[in-house]
Amino acid sequence: MTGSRYQVYLAALPEVCAADPALMAFTADAKGRCEVFAWNAGTGRARQVTDRPRGTLHGTIDRDANVWWFDEDAHGEGHWRFQPFHGGPDLPGLTGVPPGTPRGLAVSDDGIVAMGLGDGRTTTVHLGRRGAASREVTRVDRHATLSGITAAADLLAISGPAGSAHAVTVLAADGTPRAVLSGAGEHGRLWSLGFAPTAERDELLLVREDDDRYLLAGWRPDTGIRTYAWCAFDSEITARWYPDEGRTVLIREDRHGRSTLHRADLDSGTLTRVPTPPGSLLDAAPRAGGDVHYLWTDTAHPPRMYSTAGTALPALGTVPGRVPGDHRDLWTPTPDGPVHSWLSLPEGHGLPQGPELPQGETSESETSGGLMTRERGEPPPVVFLVHGGPADHDRDAYDGVVHSLVASGFAVARVNYRGSTGYGPRWRRAFGAGVGLTQVEDLVAVRADLIGRGLVRPDAVGLWGTSWGGYLTLLALGTRPGLWQAGVAVKPVADGVAAYRTTTSALRALDERLYGGTPDDVPEAYARSSPIRYASRVRAPLLVVAATRDAKCPPGQVRGYLAALRAAGARHESMWLDSGHDGYEGGDHVAVLRRAVVFLDRELRGTHGPHHTSKTPPAIRRGDSGRVRTAAAAGTDSAEHTERRTTHAEGHHPQRPARG
């Protein structure tokens, strides 16, 4: 693979102009970087709007067909800018606004702009006419996100961190609080999904958590919060208003690693399934005239955009056809309930046909033997690809790192440990053995299950995680050192206390919720769950990848962990990137992928010479959170990096703090 033969892209649908749905804005590859493009569905033509040295990730389009993007510096701070759809000068979204990190943008029907910007510990919301002077509406001493503006620009919604005392605040345009909304019950939480897209009514769409389920809800100035008890789900959901169908919304549910769509009519109280193929929907949006756009994938097929009305959508630069290997899910019994995993095996190491189901569920295609076992041939080495978050989950979706590893002869296990989304609120809250330690228990249980079924080699088990997944990789290597033969930790939390002191305000709030307080409040809880405490016990070879400008998992705490490894004489390698946590440059992702696959190949299979070639991809894809996953490539043996964008649901909210 040559250095120039890869692409990057964002796993997200184009944003659509409300007044002319044929005009769209999307993020795609531009010579190995993410950049914002304008797309005309009528002509099938795209125009590149941005061209920044480090790429551009955040973009949208307003009702007047202006394309917006966030012009940020190397530290993630900057300003919102816009440009007319067909071209023209780059204009400031609002003037007189200091630089900051992006925390929400909303534009009303008549061009009133609201934008949220952060400065590390506070969030400020500015309001003004597009391109004109701004005024400060509110400033809050915490991480918060602007989550909506009414069509007439008379109300704004501000979302605080999930789990905070007040999840959503509704403000008048002058900053006067109109309502402070909070969840119900001990564990109840509330998420804001935006105001109705019509000036005829001011209604804010909400999702609320209630015990062990999620319900659709709404808030109106005259009635307050109204919960739609008939619209309840046992796993995470997100929803969007239909633009021209009254009080109707499209709901996406992520359950057990797969997605379904539903159309909910709030006036009639009816819920109707919207047909989509089995697999995962990385994004879905209702459009004018009843059209629905969705981004579909499963483990064996890279993402593709679809329109139920046949609207022309831009192509993603993904690999064609089916991904090699055998891809299934399995359930591992544990005392706290079955743990769900996705298992991919190389060609020639196939599994029996038929899905496994958790206890209490049945399927006509379920195999009579129950557990999947393998009886023939030498089992392959396995890499546990550990997701981050922790409020996230692995799903039946294409993952370029899986593609690369399976094509290189590795099995890949992706475990939805306790704390993952997609299995209901109680599973997400299950941290009984402590932060991180609970999740390591689940990785250990799935490892034993795979070995017991004869599916993988017991002496060739590796771990690979990014961000919070990198944290779990380090913690597992240190607390259970005899079980793993190699580890790759990319941009990890390596020292819990040092990370807390130097990370973002949103992630400090997340840590306080997970641990039950600050390091000063509960020092032993942080110490027990911190990888640096166990650095001297690491026995497996370890590759640590870190970024010099990482605000979420800061470089100082990684350097401290590397020093502890050196003091202990632990065998390790390090790789430093000149980027932040969410780098937008494809070259960095390709470099990490190459280095990691070669490292695992050497340590798990003992390949030290040129006789074995690992299949690393020439194309990549970028999202704004989660691990690096390499996507579609242009060669016969190539895979491509595919990373998800988090959207609106719990575990998929723009305001959800997560390290990856």
C-alpha positions in Angstrom: 0.0 0.0 0.0 1.4 3.4 -0.9 1.0 6.3 1.4 -1.4 8.1 -0.8 -3.8 5.2 -1.4 -6.4 5.7 1.3 -9.5 7.7 1.9 -11.3 9.1 5.0 -14.9 9.7 5.6 -17.5 10.3 8.3 -20.1 7.6 9.1 -23.0 10.1 9.0 -25.8 11.1 6.6 -25.6 14.4 4.7 -27.4 17.3 6.4 -30.4 18.6 4.3 -31.5 22.1 3.5 -35.1 22.5 5.0 -36.3 24.7 2.1 -34.7 22.7 -0.7 -34.1 19.0 0.3 -32.0 18.5 -2.9 -29.2 20.6 -1.4 -27.1 19.0 1.3 -23.8 19.2 3.2 -21.6 16.3 4.1 -18.1 15.3 5.2 -15.9 13.2 2.9 -12.4 12.5 1.8 -10.1 15.2 0.4 -6.6 13.8 -0.2 -6.6 11.8 3.1 -8.4 14.4 5.2 -12.0 14.9 6.3 -13.5 18.0 4.6 -17.0 19.5 4.2 -18.7 19.3 0.8 -21.9 20.6 -0.7 -24.0 18.0 -2.6 -26.8 18.7 -5.1 -29.0 15.6 -5.4 -30.6 17.0 -8.5 -27.4 17.2 -10.5 -25.5 14.5 -8.6 -22.5 16.8 -8.2 -20.4 17.7 -5.2 -18.4 20.8 -4.4 -15.6 20.9 -1.8 -16.3 23.8 0.6 -13.4 23.5 3.1 -9.7 22.9 2.7 -7.9 23.0 6.0 -4.4 21.5 6.7 -5.7 19.3 9.5 -9.1 18.6 8.0 -12.7 19.6 9.0 -15.2 17.4 10.8 -18.1 19.6 11.9 -20.5 20.8 9.2 -24.2 21.4 8.5 -26.5 23.5 6.2 -29.2 26.0 7.2 -32.6 26.7 5.6 -31.2 29.4 3.4 -28.7 26.9 1.9 -25.6 28.2 3.7 -23.0 25.6 4.4 -21.5 25.8 7.9 -18.4 24.4 9.4 -16.2 24.8 12.5 -12.8 26.3 11.7 -10.7 25.0 14.6 -7.0 25.2 15.4 -4.6 22.5 16.4 -6.1 22.5 19.9 -9.7 22.2 18.8 -10.6 25.8 19.4 -12.0 28.1 16.8 -15.1 29.7 15.2 -18.2 28.8 13.2 -18.1 30.0 9.6 -20.4 29.7 6.6 -20.5 30.0 2.8 -23.4 30.1 0.3 -24.2 26.7 -1.2 -23.0 27.5 -4.7 -19.8 29.3 -3.5 -18.6 32.6 -2.3 -16.5 34.1 0.5 -16.1 32.4 3.9 -18.1 34.5 6.4 -18.1 34.5 10.2 -21.2 32.9 11.7 -21.3 35.7 14.3 -18.9 38.5 14.9 -17.4 39.4 18.3 -17.3 35.8 19.5 -14.1 34.6 21.2 -12.7 31.3 20.1 -13.8 28.1 21.9 -14.6 24.5 21.4 -17.8 23.6 19.6 -20.8 22.9 21.8 -23.7 23.2 19.5 -25.0 25.3 16.6 -28.6 26.1 15.7 -30.0 28.4 13.0 -33.7 29.5 13.0 -35.9 29.8 10.0 -35.2 33.5 9.6 -31.4 33.4 10.1 -31.0 33.9 13.8 -27.9 32.0 14.9 -27.3 30.4 18.4 -23.9 28.8 19.1 -22.4 27.2 22.2 -18.7 27.5 22.8 -16.6 26.1 25.6 -13.4 27.4 27.2 -12.4 24.3 29.3 -14.6 24.8 32.3 -17.5 27.0 31.2 -20.0 27.0 28.3 -21.2 30.3 26.7 -24.2 30.6 24.4 -24.1 33.5 21.8 -27.1 34.7 19.8 -27.3 37.1 16.8 -28.3 37.4 13.1 -26.2 35.3 10.8 -23.0 37.1 10.0 -23.7 40.0 12.3 -22.7 41.0 15.9 -23.6 38.7 18.7 -24.6 39.0 22.3 -24.0 36.6 25.1 -27.2 34.9 26.2 -25.9 32.7 29.1 -22.8 31.3 30.6 -22.7 28.2 32.7 -19.9 26.9 34.9 -19.9 23.4 33.4 -19.8 21.5 30.2 -23.1 22.0 28.4 -24.4 21.7 24.8 -26.8 23.9 22.9 -29.4 21.3 21.7 -32.0 23.3 19.9 -33.7 26.6 18.9 -37.3 27.1 17.9 -38.2 28.1 14.4 -39.0 31.6 15.6 -35.8 31.8 17.7 -37.7 32.6 20.9 -36.6 29.6 22.9 -33.3 27.7 23.3 -32.5 24.4 24.8 -29.3 23.7 26.8 -28.3 20.2 27.7 -26.1 19.5 30.7 -24.0 16.4 31.2 -26.1 13.2 31.5 -26.6 12.5 35.1 -26.4 16.1 36.3 -29.0 17.6 38.6 -30.8 19.3 35.7 -30.4 17.6 32.4 -32.1 20.2 30.1 -32.7 24.0 30.6 -35.1 25.9 28.3 -34.2 29.6 27.9 -35.9 32.6 26.4 -33.9 34.5 23.8 -32.8 37.0 26.4 -31.4 34.3 28.6 -34.3 34.1 31.1 -34.9 30.5 32.2 -38.3 29.2 31.1 -38.0 25.7 32.5 -35.5 23.4 34.1 -36.2 19.8 33.2 -34.8 16.7 35.0 -35.3 13.0 34.9 -37.5 11.0 37.2 -36.4 8.6 39.9 -33.0 7.7 41.4 -31.5 6.8 38.0 -33.8 8.7 35.7 -32.1 10.9 33.1 -33.3 13.1 30.3 -32.0 14.0 26.8 -33.0 16.8 24.5 -33.4 16.0 20.8 -34.5 19.4 19.4 -37.5 21.5 18.9 -40.3 20.8 16.4 -39.3 22.3 12.9 -42.4 24.5 12.6 -43.3 27.9 13.9 -46.8 26.7 14.7 -45.8 25.2 18.0 -42.9 25.2 20.4 -42.3 21.6 21.4 -39.1 20.1 22.6 -38.5 16.4 21.8 -37.1 14.4 24.7 -36.0 10.9 25.7 -36.3 10.0 29.3 -35.0 7.1 31.3 -37.4 5.4 33.7 -36.2 2.5 35.7 -35.2 -0.1 33.1 -36.6 1.5 29.9 -36.5 4.5 27.7 -39.6 6.5 26.8 -40.3 9.2 24.3 -41.4 12.5 25.8 -42.0 16.1 24.9 -42.1 19.5 26.6 -44.3 22.5 25.7 -44.5 25.9 27.5 -48.2 25.4 28.2 -48.2 21.8 29.4 -44.7 21.0 30.7 -43.3 17.5 30.2 -45.6 14.9 28.7 -44.4 11.3 28.6 -45.7 8.9 26.0 -45.9 5.7 27.9 -47.1 3.8 24.8 -43.7 4.6 23.2 -41.3 2.7 25.5 -38.3 0.7 24.7 -36.0 -1.6 26.7 -32.8 -0.3 25.1 -31.4 3.0 23.9 -33.3 5.2 21.4 -32.9 8.4 19.5 -35.6 10.3 17.6 -36.0 13.1 15.0 -39.0 15.1 13.9 -40.4 14.5 10.5 -40.1 18.0 8.8 -43.6 18.1 7.3 -45.8 15.5 9.0 -47.2 17.3 12.1 -46.3 15.7 15.4 -44.6 12.7 13.9 -41.1 11.4 14.7 -38.7 8.8 13.5 -37.2 6.6 16.3 -34.1 4.5 16.0 -33.6 1.8 18.6 -30.2 0.1 19.2 -30.8 -3.3 20.8 -28.3 -6.1 21.2 -26.0 -4.6 18.6 -28.6 -4.2 15.9 -31.0 -1.3 14.9 -34.6 -0.9 14.0 -36.7 2.1 12.9 -40.1 3.1 14.0 -42.5 5.9 13.0 -44.4 7.4 16.0 -47.5 9.6 15.5 -47.8 11.5 18.8 -51.3 12.6 18.2 -52.8 9.2 17.4 -50.5 7.2 19.7 -49.4 4.8 17.0 -46.0 3.2 16.5 -45.2 1.7 13.1 -42.1 -0.3 12.1 -40.1 1.2 9.2 -38.6 -1.7 7.2 -34.8 -1.8 6.9 -32.4 -4.7 6.4 -31.0 -6.6 9.4 -27.9 -5.0 10.7 -27.0 -1.6 12.2 -28.1 1.9 11.2 -25.3 4.3 12.0 -27.6 7.2 11.2 -31.2 7.7 10.1 -33.2 10.8 9.3 -36.7 11.6 8.1 -36.9 13.9 5.2 -39.7 15.9 3.4 -42.4 14.0 1.6 -42.1 10.9 3.8 -38.5 10.0 2.6 -36.2 8.4 5.1 -32.4 8.4 4.7 -30.4 5.8 6.5 -26.8 4.6 6.7 -26.9 0.8 6.9 -24.1 -1.7 7.5 -23.5 -5.1 9.0 -20.2 -6.8 10.0 -19.7 -8.2 6.6 -20.7 -5.2 4.5 -19.2 -1.6 4.7 -21.7 1.3 5.2 -24.0 2.4 2.4 -26.5 5.3 2.3 -30.1 4.6 1.3 -33.1 6.7 0.6 -36.6 5.1 0.7 -37.7 7.6 -2.0 -34.7 7.0 -4.2 -33.1 10.4 -3.6 -29.5 10.5 -4.9 -27.1 10.5 -2.0 -23.3 10.9 -2.2 -21.2 7.7 -2.3 -19.0 6.7 0.6 -15.6 5.5 -0.5 -15.9 2.0 0.9 -14.8 -1.4 -0.2 -17.2 -3.2 -2.5 -18.7 -6.6 -1.8 -18.5 -8.7 1.3 -15.8 -8.7 4.0 -14.0 -12.1 4.2 -14.4 -14.3 7.2 -17.2 -15.8 9.3 -19.1 -13.2 11.4 -21.4 -14.2 14.3 -22.5 -13.2 17.7 -22.4 -15.3 20.9 -23.5 -15.0 24.5 -21.3 -15.9 27.5 -23.1 -16.8 30.8 -21.9 -14.8 33.8 -23.3 -14.4 37.3 -24.6 -10.9 36.4 -26.2 -12.0 33.2 -25.1 -13.1 29.7 -22.4 -11.0 28.0 -23.0 -10.4 24.3 -20.0 -10.5 21.9 -19.4 -10.3 18.2 -16.9 -12.9 16.9 -15.2 -12.8 13.5 -13.1 -15.7 12.3 -10.8 -16.0 9.3 -11.7 -18.0 6.3 -11.4 -21.7 7.0 -12.4 -21.3 10.6 -16.1 -21.1 10.2 -18.9 -21.5 12.8 -22.0 -23.6 12.7 -25.0 -21.8 11.0 -27.6 -20.0 13.1 -27.5 -17.2 15.7 -27.0 -17.6 19.4 -29.6 -15.9 21.5 -29.6 -14.8 25.2 -31.4 -16.8 27.8 -35.1 -16.5 27.4 -35.1 -15.7 23.6 -35.6 -18.2 20.8 -35.3 -18.2 17.0 -36.5 -20.5 14.3 -32.9 -20.6 13.0 -31.3 -21.3 16.3 -29.0 -24.4 16.2 -30.1 -27.4 18.2 -26.7 -27.7 19.8 -27.1 -24.4 21.7 -23.5 -23.3 22.1 -21.3 -22.8 19.1 -18.2 -25.0 19.2 -15.5 -25.8 16.7 -14.0 -29.2 16.2 -11.7 -29.0 13.2 -8.4 -27.5 12.4 -5.9 -25.3 14.3 -7.8 -22.4 15.9 -6.5 -18.9 15.1 -5.0 -16.3 17.5 -7.5 -13.8 18.7 -7.5 -10.1 19.3 -10.1 -8.6 21.6 -11.1 -5.2 20.1 -12.3 -3.3 23.1 -14.8 -0.5 22.6 -14.6 2.8 24.5 -17.2 5.1 26.0 -18.0 3.3 28.3 -21.5 4.4 27.3 -21.2 2.9 23.8 -21.4 -0.6 22.3 -20.1 -2.8 19.5 -22.6 -3.7 17.0 -23.3 -5.8 13.8 -21.5 -3.2 11.8 -18.5 -3.0 9.5 -15.2 -2.2 11.3 -12.1 -1.8 9.2 -9.8 -3.0 12.0 -11.8 -6.2 12.1 -11.5 -6.4 8.3 -7.7 -6.0 8.5 -7.2 -8.4 11.3 -9.4 -11.2 9.9 -7.8 -10.8 6.5 -4.4 -11.2 8.3 -5.6 -14.5 9.9 -6.7 -13.3 13.3 -10.0 -14.0 15.0 -11.6 -10.8 16.5 -13.8 -10.6 19.5 -15.8 -7.5 20.3 -17.4 -7.6 23.8 -20.3 -5.6 25.0 -19.2 -5.7 28.6 -21.3 -4.4 31.5 -21.6 -0.6 31.2 -22.2 -0.8 27.5 -25.3 0.7 25.9 -27.8 -1.4 23.9 -28.8 -3.7 26.7 -30.9 -1.5 28.9 -30.3 0.9 31.8 -29.5 -1.8 34.4 -26.7 -3.3 32.2 -25.3 0.2 31.6 -25.2 0.9 35.4 -23.7 -2.5 36.3 -20.3 -1.7 37.8 -20.4 -4.0 40.8 -16.7 -4.9 40.9 -15.7 -1.3 40.4 -15.0 1.0 37.5 -13.0 -0.9 34.8 -12.6 -4.0 37.0 -16.1 -5.0 36.2 -15.5 -4.7 32.5 -12.2 -6.7 32.8 -14.2 -9.5 34.5 -16.4 -9.7 31.4 -13.4 -9.8 29.0 -11.9 -12.6 31.1 -15.2 -14.5 31.0 -15.5 -14.2 27.2 -11.8 -15.3 26.8 -12.5 -18.4 28.8 -15.7 -19.1 26.8 -13.9 -18.8 23.4 -11.1 -21.1 24.5 -13.5 -23.6 26.0 -15.4 -23.8 22.7 -12.1 -24.4 20.9 -12.6 -21.3 18.7 -9.3 -19.6 19.5 -5.8 -20.4 20.6 -5.4 -20.1 24.4 -1.7 -19.0 24.1 -2.3 -16.2 21.5 -4.8 -13.7 23.0 -4.3 -10.0 22.4 -6.1 -6.8 23.5 -6.6 -3.6 21.4 -8.5 -0.6 22.6 -8.7 3.1 22.0 -9.5 5.8 24.6 -11.6 4.1 27.4 -11.0 0.8 25.5 -7.3 1.6 25.8 -7.8 2.1 29.5 -9.4 -1.3 29.8 -6.6 -2.9 27.8 -4.0 -1.5 30.3 -6.1 -2.5 33.3 -6.6 -6.0 32.0 -2.9 -6.5 31.3 -2.0 -5.3 34.8 -4.7 -7.0 36.9 -4.9 -10.3 35.0 -1.3 -10.6 33.6 -1.3 -14.3 32.9 -4.1 -14.3 30.4 -2.9 -12.1 27.6 0.0 -12.3 25.2 0.0 -8.8 23.7 -1.7 -5.4 24.1 -2.3 -2.3 22.1 -3.5 0.8 23.9 -4.3 3.9 21.8 -4.8 7.3 23.5 -5.7 5.6 26.8 -6.5 6.7 30.3 -3.4 5.3 32.0 -3.5 7.1 35.4 -7.0 7.8 36.6 -6.1 10.6 39.0 -3.8 12.4 36.7 -6.2 12.1 33.9 -9.0 13.6 36.1 -6.8 16.6 37.0 -6.0 17.4 33.4 -8.9 16.3 31.2 -11.9 18.2 30.0 -14.7 19.4 32.3 -17.2 17.0 30.7 -15.0 14.0 31.4 -14.3 15.1 35.0 -18.1 15.1 35.4 -18.3 11.6 33.8 -15.6 10.3 36.2 -17.4 11.8 39.2 -20.6 10.0 38.2 -18.8 6.7 37.6 -16.7 6.7 40.8 -19.2 8.5 43.0 -17.0 11.6 43.6 -13.7 13.3 42.9 -10.3 11.7 43.6 -10.3 13.7 46.9 -13.7 12.3 47.8 -13.0 8.6 47.0 -9.3 8.2 46.6 -9.2 4.4 47.0 -11.9 3.9 44.3 -9.7 5.8 41.8 -6.6 4.0 42.9 -8.1 0.5 42.6 -9.2 1.2 39.1 -6.1 3.0 37.8 -3.8 1.1 35.4 -0.7 2.8 36.7 -1.2 1.0 40.0 -0.7 -2.3 38.2 2.0 -1.2 35.8 4.7 -3.3 37.5 2.6 -6.4 37.0 2.3 -6.1 33.2 4.0 -9.2 31.5 2.6 -9.1 28.0 4.4 -7.0 25.3 2.6 -3.7 25.0 2.3 -1.0 22.4 1.1 2.4 23.7 0.0 5.1 21.2 -0.6 8.6 22.5 -1.2 12.1 21.1 0.7 15.2 22.1 -2.4 17.4 22.0 -4.9 15.0 23.5 -7.3 17.0 25.7 -9.4 13.9 26.7 -6.7 11.5 27.6 -3.8 14.0 28.2 -0.3 13.1 27.3 1.2 13.8 30.7 -0.6 10.9 32.4 0.5 8.5 29.5 4.1 9.6 30.0 3.9 8.8 33.7 2.6 5.3 32.9 5.4 4.7 30.4 7.9 5.7 33.1 6.3 3.2 35.5 6.7 0.5 32.8 10.3 1.4 32.3 11.0 1.3 36.0 9.4 -2.2 36.2 11.4 -3.4 33.2 8.2 -4.2 31.3 8.6 -4.8 27.6 6.8 -2.1 25.7 6.9 0.3 22.7 5.4 3.7 22.3 4.2 5.8 19.4 3.4 9.5 19.5 1.1 11.4 17.2 1.1 15.1 16.7 -2.7 15.4 17.0 -5.5 15.6 19.4 -7.8 12.9 20.7 -10.1 13.0 17.6 -7.6 13.4 14.8 -9.0 14.0 11.4 -6.0 13.0 9.3 -6.1 9.7 7.5 -2.3 9.3 7.6 -2.3 9.0 11.4 -4.9 6.3 11.4 -3.1 4.3 8.7 0.2 4.6 10.6 -1.4 3.4 13.8 -3.1 0.5 12.0 0.0 -0.6 10.3 2.1 -0.4 13.5 -0.5 -2.3 15.6 -1.2 -5.1 13.1 2.6 -5.7 12.6 3.1 -5.7 16.4 0.3 -8.2 17.1 1.4 -10.4 14.2 4.9 -10.5 15.7 3.8 -11.1 19.3 0.9 -13.5 18.7 2.3 -15.5 15.8 6.0 -14.9 16.1 6.4 -13.6 12.6 9.7 -11.6 12.5 10.6 -11.7 8.9 9.2 -10.7 5.5 7.7 -14.1 4.8 4.4 -13.0 6.3 2.4 -10.0 5.2 -0.3 -8.4 7.3 -3.2 -7.1 5.4 -3.4 -3.4 6.3 -5.8 -1.1 4.4 -5.3 1.8 2.1 -8.4 3.7 3.1 -9.8 5.1 6.3 -12.9 6.6 7.8 -13.3 9.0 10.7 -15.9 9.6 13.3 -15.8 11.9 16.3 -15.5 9.3 19.0 -14.5 5.7 19.6 -11.5 3.7 18.6 -9.5 4.1 15.4 -11.0 1.6 12.9 -9.6 1.4 9.4 -12.0 1.5 6.5 -12.4 0.7 2.9 -9.6 0.4 0.5 -8.9 0.1 -3.1 -6.9 -3.1 -3.2 -7.9 -6.8 -3.2 -6.5 -7.4 0.2 -7.2 -4.0 1.7 -9.7 -3.0 4.4 -10.9 0.4 5.3 -11.2 2.4 8.5 -14.8 2.8 9.6 -15.6 4.8 12.7 -19.0 5.8 14.0 -20.3 9.3 14.7 -22.3 9.5 17.9 -25.7 11.1 17.3 -28.7 11.7 19.6 -29.5 8.6 21.6 -28.3 7.7 25.1 -24.9 6.4 24.3 -25.3 8.4 21.1 -26.0 11.9 22.3 -24.0 14.9 21.2 -23.9 16.0 24.8 -22.8 12.6 26.1 -19.3 12.8 27.6 -17.2 9.9 26.5 -13.5 9.3 26.0 -14.0 7.1 22.9 
